[in-house]
Amino acid sequence: MKYLVSATALTLSLVISPMASATPQQEKMKTCNADAKTKDLKGDERKAFMKTCLSNKPEADAKTTQQEKMKSCNADAKVKALTGEERKTFMSTCLKG
């Protein structure tokens, strides 16, 4: 529960102050949170996913399909509040990577 509150507070502070430069770890936290939300993970399953995601270790048997990439990239774009050309460029880059 403390982790969820901390993650939520971190995410909110990043959304509220978009002028501040986010560190790579903060960006990773936003991405991992968005991915966990997209996958609707809860409890121990979410905790395990976040640990793996934040440690940069690939999930054991997860090969990211195009559909999963699309969900993840959409969630990231939403977290970053991207619209128009910025969103289009971001999605293109995200889906290639």
Contacts in CASP RR format, 6 or more apart in sequence:
PFRMAT RR
TARGET T0000
AUTHOR 0000-0000-0000
METHOD contacts of the structure
MODEL  1
MKYLVSATALTLSLVISPMASATPQQEKMKTCNADAKTKDLKGDERKAFM
KTCLSNKPEADAKTTQQEKMKSCNADAKVKALTGEERKTFMSTCLKG
3 47 0 8 1.000
3 50 0 8 1.000
7 29 0 8 1.000
7 33 0 8 1.000
7 50 0 8 1.000
10 26 0 8 1.000
10 29 0 8 1.000
11 29 0 8 1.000
11 30 0 8 1.000
11 33 0 8 1.000
11 79 0 8 1.000
14 20 0 8 1.000
14 22 0 8 1.000
14 26 0 8 1.000
14 30 0 8 1.000
15 79 0 8 1.000
15 81 0 8 1.000
18 81 0 8 1.000
22 30 0 8 1.000
28 53 0 8 1.000
28 54 0 8 1.000
28 56 0 8 1.000
29 54 0 8 1.000
30 76 0 8 1.000
30 79 0 8 1.000
30 80 0 8 1.000
31 53 0 8 1.000
31 72 0 8 1.000
31 76 0 8 1.000
31 79 0 8 1.000
32 49 0 8 1.000
32 50 0 8 1.000
32 53 0 8 1.000
32 54 0 8 1.000
33 50 0 8 1.000
33 79 0 8 1.000
34 72 0 8 1.000
34 75 0 8 1.000
34 76 0 8 1.000
34 78 0 8 1.000
34 79 0 8 1.000
35 49 0 8 1.000
35 53 0 8 1.000
35 72 0 8 1.000
35 75 0 8 1.000
36 46 0 8 1.000
36 49 0 8 1.000
36 50 0 8 1.000
36 53 0 8 1.000
37 75 0 8 1.000
38 71 0 8 1.000
38 72 0 8 1.000
38 74 0 8 1.000
38 75 0 8 1.000
39 49 0 8 1.000
39 71 0 8 1.000
41 49 0 8 1.000
49 59 0 8 1.000
52 58 0 8 1.000
52 59 0 8 1.000
64 72 0 8 1.000
66 95 0 8 1.000
69 94 0 8 1.000
69 95 0 8 1.000
69 97 0 8 1.000
70 95 0 8 1.000
72 94 0 8 1.000
73 90 0 8 1.000
73 91 0 8 1.000
73 94 0 8 1.000
73 95 0 8 1.000
74 91 0 8 1.000
76 90 0 8 1.000
76 94 0 8 1.000
77 87 0 8 1.000
77 90 0 8 1.000
77 91 0 8 1.000
77 94 0 8 1.000
80 90 0 8 1.000
82 90 0 8 1.000
END
